[in-house]
Amino acid sequence: MTVTLTTPRSPAGTSPSTAGPAIATHGLRRRFGADDAVAGLDLEIARGEIYGLLGPNGAGKSTTVRMLCTLLGPTSGTATVAGYDIVDDPGAVRLRIGVALQEVALDPKQRGIELLRLQGRLYGLTKDEVDERVRELTAMIDIGDAIDRPISTYSGGMKRRLDLAAALVHNPEVLFLDEPTTGLDPVSRAKVWDEVRALNERLDMTILLTTQYLEEADVLAHRVGIIDAGRLVAEGTPDELKKRVSDDQILIRIDGDHDRAVDALRNVDGITITEHDADLLVLAAREGSASVGPVALALAAASVHLRDLTLRTPTLDDVFLEMTGNRFDVGDGFDDDQHEEHTR
């Protein structure tokens, strides 16, 4: 289904600021007791960008989002969202953002359409504007007749998508999505991904996405920041980060003359033989997908029988291991909210 969403509406009749980044933080810190949940974070997120903040539980992702949404005050440092300071002008920030937090907090007795209408009126939209937005958003989240049913009858995926729609009623400049697909099945997760892409592509909406899922950050984000123990340890496009860690690898198993295979591959541009034994050769390639064809052709020309060939590209897990010394494990640590409650 193709849905045409309207252009973002300027809050309180003012024109949205278009100068500078959509989100900027400088030395942003939040301490609970003796512990830093966020330890001097510097971010700059351009307008119209999808930025993925990636890290395991307890890394500081949710605490960062809560500060940027003005739900939690920083211990020190500064931050602006849509051009407004989160401490000095929190009301202006709130008018210009949409937020879907990790824990969906919906009234189970309320109908889906009642939630969307109430949200629109709370943001000062006229009745006609609310009607238009409800039509657009119910088509976008695609939950059919369930929009008229009590939220208590919704599945987890439907609740997530309704919560996203509620965050979009007022057409925010900046959208915060805090682990929006945690606990969803693959089909529901894919639908949320499609909706996030549509918002960014059609409305040029800035989106800050926190996630534990490597694949989610890889497929959605223009840039990724990897956060560990409240600190930003790496930042760049997914491809840049992966290339920073290592080259692609081509793994080859052969039958026949091993030395002949090695000699044939020495003449292929763009590769380096890093390991070889009786039947396995490991090649490093800066552009693995472009090198696979020449490698196969060189072996065939040398009459070397190729048993199998596998292309392995670096992953964001490899990046996380390189930057932190640990594999990315979503079960590690404890949730930022638990951290807050435990140390308050």
N, C-alpha and C positions, 0 to 999 in steps of 0.2 A: 504494500500500500504506500502511495506517495502522499506525504503530508506537507503542506506549505505552511510554515510557521511565520508569524508576523515579526516585524522588526522590533527589537527591544524598546520598551516604552521608558522614557526618561522619568525618574521619580520626581514627584512634587513639581512637575512642570519644568524642570531644569534640563539643560542639555548635558549629556554625559561627558565627562572629561576624556579627551582622546590623546592627551600628551603623556609621555612616559610609560613605564611598564604597568601591566594590570596588577601585578603583585610584586612588592619589593620588601625585603627584610634585611636588616643590618644588625648583626650581633644579637639576634633574637634569642632570648633565654627564658626558660621557665624552670624554676627549682621547687621541688617538694621536699621540705625538710632539708636534709644534707645532700639530696640527690638532684642532679640535673636531668630532667626528662628531655629538655631541648637545651643544647649547650652552645649558644652563640651561632645561630644559623644565619647564613647569608644566601638569599635567593633573589633572582630577578626573572620574572616570568612575563613574556611579551603578550600584548593583547592579541587575541585570536589563537593562542597556543594551547595545546593539550600537554600539560606537564604531569608526569607520573612520579610521585614520591614513593619509592620502593624500599621496603625493609620489613624485617620480621616483627612479630609482636614485641612490644616494649621498646621499639627503636625510637619512638618519639613522633610518629606520623600523626596520630590522632590529637596529641597535645598541640602540635603545630597548627592543625586545622582549627581547633577550638580557639586558639589565640587569634588567628586571622579572621575568624567569624565573630569576634568580640564576645565569645562565651567565657573566655578565660583571659585574665590579664597577664601580660608578660612580667617576669621578674626584672628584666632589663632589656635593652635594645629597642629598636624601632621597627615599625612595619606600616606600609600603606597598601590599601586595596582599592582599586578603581580610583586612585589618586587621593584617597582620604586616609588620614592617620587612624589606626585602630584604637588608640587611647584617647586622642584629642577629639575625634569626631566619629564615635562609634555608630551614631544614628544614621549618618550619611552612608557609612559602610553597609549597614544592614539593609538599607533601601536598595542597594545595588548588587546584592549577592543572593544566590540561591544555595541552599545547603541540604544535602541528604547525608545524614550521619550514619555511622556504623550500625547503631541500634535503631531500628525503625520504631518510632513511637506514634502509633495511630490509635484512635479511639475505636475499639472493636464494634461498638454499637452504632457508630456513624456509617452512613452509606458513602461510597467512594465519591459520588458526585457532590454530596454535601460538603465533604472535606475540601474539594477543589473550589467550590463556590465561596466557602467561608474564607479560604486563603486569599482569594482574589479581593474580597471586600475588605479584609484586614490590611491589604496593601493599597487601598484607596481606589481600586478600579471601579468604573461605573457598571451598572447592570449589563449594558450592552457589551462592554469590554469583557466582563466575566463570562457572558454567554459565548462570545467568540473564542476566548481562550479555552473554555471547557470543551468546546467542539474540537478544537485543534489537538488538545492534549489527550482527550479520550481516544482519538484516532491514532495518535502517536504511540501510546502505551498498549493499545490493542488488547484490551481485556473484555471487550464485548459487552454483553448485558450485565456482567458482574459490576459495572460501574454503578448500577442502581441497587446493588445488594449490600447488606451490612459487611463491613470490613472483616468481621469475625469469620466470614465464609471464604476468605481469600487464601490462596496458597502463599508460601513464602515468596515466590517469584513475583506474584501479582502485587503483594504488599510493597516489595522493593520498587516496582515500576510505578505504583501509585505515589509512593513517597517522592520519587524523582519528578513526577508530574506536578506535585504540590510545590516543589522547589522551583518550578519553572513558570508558575502562574503569572508572575509579574514581569516576565522576560528579563531576568537579571543579566548584568554585564559579565559577572564572574560567577561560575558555578563550582561549588566544592562538593566532591563526591568522596566520602570516607569509606573505603572498602565496600563499594556498592554491590559487589557480587559474592561476598563471603557467604558460604552456605547454600548457594544456588546450584541447581543442576545445570549441566552443560547447555541445554536448550535455552533456559532462562538467562543464563550468563551471556549467551550469544545475542539475545534480544536486547539486553542492556547495552552491550557493545555497539550494536547497530544504532541505538538511540543516541548514544554519546557522540558517535561519528556524525550523525545527522545534525545535531545541535551545533557542532563545531563548524561543519562545512556550510550549512545553510544560513546560520546566523552569525558566524565568525565569533562565537562565544568562547571566552577564555575558560578553560576547565582545569582545575587542580584535582588530580585523581590520586588518592592513596590506595595502595594495594599490597597484598602479600603474594600475589600471583605473578610470576615472572612472565608468563605468556601474555597476560593482560597488559602489562606495561610495554611489552615488545610490540604488540599489534596496535595499541591505541595511541601511545604517547609520541609526540614530536620530539620531546626531550625527556630524559629520565634523570632524577637525582636519587642516588642510593644513600640512605641514612642509616647510621649504625650508632647506637648509644647516644642518640641526640645530636650527632654530628654528620654533616654532609661529607661523604668520603669519595664520591665520584659523581660526575655530571656530564651529560652529553646526549647525543642521539643514541638510540639503541645500537645502531651499527658502529658508531664511533667508539662507544665503550667496549664493544666486543672486539673490534680491531685493535684497540689499545692493549688488550690482554694477550692475544696470540693470533697467528695466522690460521687460516683454514687448514684442515688436514685431509689428505686423501689416503685412504687405507686400501691397499691392493693385495689380494691373494692370487698367486699364480701357480700354474703347473709347468714344469719344464726348467729350462736353463736360467738360473737365478742371475748369473753374471751377465748374460745377454740382456736381461730385462734392465739391470742397472745401467749398462752401457747405453741402451736405447733411451732411457729417461734422462740421461745427462744432457741430451741435446734439446730437451723441451724447455722453452723459456718460461720464467715465472715460477719455477718450482725448485725445491731443495729436498734432497733425500736425507731425512733425519734419522731413520732407523731402517734396518733391513736384516732379515734372517733367511732361513731356508725357503719359506714360502710367503712371507709377509714383508711388504715394503710400506713405509710411512713417509709421505711427502708433505712438506709445508708449502702452502700456496697462498699468496696474498689475495688472489681472487679465485677461490676454489672452483666455483661453478664455471668460470671461463676456462679453467685448466683441465677439466675432466675430459673433454673431447680430444685435445691434443695428446694427453697421456694415453688414452685408449688407442688412438691412431698410431702412436709411436710403438706401443707394444705389439699391435697387430702387424705393423710393417716389419718388426723384428721376429715375427713368427712365434711370439710368446703367447701361450694360452692363458687368458684372463679368467680366473675362476669367479671372482667378484670384486667389485670396486665400491667403496663407501666414502661419501663426502661428509665430513664432520665439521660444522662451523661452531665457533665459540658461542656460549650462551651467557645470559645475564647472571646465571649461577656461577660461571667461571669468573665473571667480573667481580661478583661479591666475594668469592674466595680470594681472588688476587688482592682486593682492597682491604679486606678485614681479616683474612686468615681463616675464615669459617665458611662452610657450606651454608647456603640459604635454606633455613629450616623454619617453616611457618609455625612450628610448635615450640620454638625456643622463646625464652623470656616470658613476660606476662603483659597483658594488655595495658595500654596507656591509661585507660580509665581506672583499672585496678590499681595501677601505680599511684594515681591521684588520690584514690580513696584510702589507700594503705598508708600514705605518708602525710596526709593533710593534718 
